[in-house]
Amino acid sequence: MTVREEILQALLDLDQKDLNLGDLSQRTMKNPEDQGLYLEVVKGVLSHRLTLDYYINQVAKKNKKIHAPIREILRLSLYQWIYLSKIPSRAIVYEGVNLAKKYGHKGSVGFVNAVLRRLTKERLDPEKIQGKTWAEGVSLRESLPLELVEYFEKIYSRQWTEAFAQASNERPGLYINLNPLKGSPQEIQASLEKEGLVIENRATKGTGFQVIKGNPLKTSSFKKGLYYIQDQGAMEVVDFAMKGYEKGTFKLLDVCGAPGGKSIGASFINPDLEVQCCDQSPEKLEKIEENIKRLGLKNIQPLLRDGRKGLPGEREAYDLVFVDAPCSGFGLFRRKPEIKYRRGLKDVKNLSKLQGEILSRSASCVKIEGSLIYSTCTLTLEENEEVVEDFLREYPNFYLDDQRVLLPQEGRDGFKMFRLVRKR
Ligand SMILES: C[S@@+](CC[C@H](N)C(=O)[O-])C[C@H]1O[C@@H](n2cnc3c(N)ncnc32)[C@H](O)[C@@H]1O
């Protein structure tokens, strides 16, 4: 398969096999030189899908139903024309038509040829797309669904929404959290460099490093558990949660724990923690087991539990309880652009109900003066502030001690976090 065919196949598999960008990024090209183009175009087409479709729909006949492979061929070709300006129009049309020959029929070959010729006649600049309203303009330029543009405009501001929409298409940095059980940061950095992995201490936390060169999944140091791959935003949630618990023996209950990131980050900060890391999904529980085994962490016990009912028996037993809740994930578009088209405001109501139930049930596990940390990787009010307000109304024996927001426009995944402390 040529690299463009691999890209097409990946884009088709995404929807047909319900995969995500992370799954597609694991595929390796036969020719290593093609890997960069593959990753760039797959991520780019997903991030900019609405913009690409805007142009395609202008040229394709109105109401014409375009079959999935043909639409993806147009999207991936047009992406290269608009966003990778070095590829000449001739090459784009030629490659697109070749793909259509294999994945379409005679009519669709002519259609792809005509559409691509029209669209590559001149340079297209998405910045110039106006839309009928301000919100539609942002939606089409930045490929953020219209309902989300309107929602964020209403609860934040136009400036916030535009900055968020733009940042959501950026390429996120790759970060790793070094495992203090396996050596000092300097020692680990030196062994990684021998394997061609170059890292720099750019994250805000002591053991958080940015990967500058190399694939951190493909080293023997990864297999030996020298680090955990984690966005710096997620590391900052752990820092927030662990404030005051950095030293000493404490019991931590991680209610929505898989694949274990927050429990692992917390154990890197304080190895004396005794952690029970729960999740309701058996497959995801295996991921926790896999991760803690690889990292050699003996203080974390994975448990299959539904946070709405069956949390570990002892009441009021934990110094710290994390509820890193299942959520709409609107803070993760940089890393998981497919979420833009899979989830919407219609999901928010059910999620906030689930979040409220999990948080309420978790409250009974928190010791007097202990902390309940509620966090999400989304930025809606319904899944954050409103869940916390409802909780505080229901549980006046807790107070809100602190809260923080991280935004993609600050170069990290978007998170909201709240520390609720149980009163004396
Ligand atoms: C945001 S993820 C957790 C990420 C994890 N804390 C980390 O840092 O690696 C939310 C998790 O909640 C789990 N989950 C969903 N509903 C749940 C429930 N009712 N009880 C417990 N876990 C649940 C999901 O399986 C998912 O793994």
The ligand as a MOL file (V3000), in Angstrom:
LIG
                    3D

  0  0  0     0  0            999 V3000
M  V30 BEGIN CTAB
M  V30 COUNTS 27 29 0 0 0
M  V30 BEGIN ATOM
M  V30 1 C -11.1560 10.1440 32.6690 0
M  V30 2 S -11.0490 8.4200 32.7140 0 CHG=1
M  V30 3 C -9.9510 8.1670 34.0680 0
M  V30 4 C -8.5070 8.4220 33.7620 0
M  V30 5 C -7.5900 8.0290 34.8990 0
M  V30 6 N -7.9480 8.6540 36.1320 0
M  V30 7 C -6.1540 8.3650 34.5670 0
M  V30 8 O -5.6670 9.4140 34.9590 0
M  V30 9 O -5.5000 7.5570 33.8880 0 CHG=-1
M  V30 10 C -12.5760 7.9380 33.4160 0
M  V30 11 C -12.6740 6.4750 33.7630 0
M  V30 12 O -13.9040 6.2820 34.4710 0
M  V30 13 C -14.3210 4.9600 34.2280 0
M  V30 14 N -15.7440 4.8780 34.6240 0
M  V30 15 C -16.8520 5.1980 33.9260 0
M  V30 16 N -17.9540 4.9920 34.6620 0
M  V30 17 C -17.5350 4.5260 35.8710 0
M  V30 18 C -18.1950 4.1160 37.0720 0
M  V30 19 N -19.5140 4.1460 37.1530 0
M  V30 20 N -17.4370 3.6960 38.0920 0
M  V30 21 C -16.0850 3.6510 38.0030 0
M  V30 22 N -15.4090 4.0160 36.8960 0
M  V30 23 C -16.1200 4.4540 35.8590 0
M  V30 24 C -14.0410 4.7530 32.7690 0
M  V30 25 O -13.9220 3.3730 32.4820 0
M  V30 26 C -12.7250 5.5130 32.5870 0
M  V30 27 O -11.6350 4.6390 32.6630 0
M  V30 END ATOM
M  V30 BEGIN BOND
M  V30 1 1 1 2
M  V30 2 1 2 3
M  V30 3 1 2 10
M  V30 4 1 3 4
M  V30 5 1 4 5
M  V30 6 1 5 6
M  V30 7 1 5 7
M  V30 8 2 7 8
M  V30 9 1 7 9
M  V30 10 1 10 11
M  V30 11 1 11 12
M  V30 12 1 11 26
M  V30 13 1 12 13
M  V30 14 1 13 14
M  V30 15 1 13 24
M  V30 16 1 14 15
M  V30 17 1 14 23
M  V30 18 2 15 16
M  V30 19 1 16 17
M  V30 20 1 17 18
M  V30 21 2 17 23
M  V30 22 1 18 19
M  V30 23 2 18 20
M  V30 24 1 20 21
M  V30 25 2 21 22
M  V30 26 1 22 23
M  V30 27 1 24 25
M  V30 28 1 24 26
M  V30 29 1 26 27
M  V30 END BOND
M  V30 END CTAB
M  END
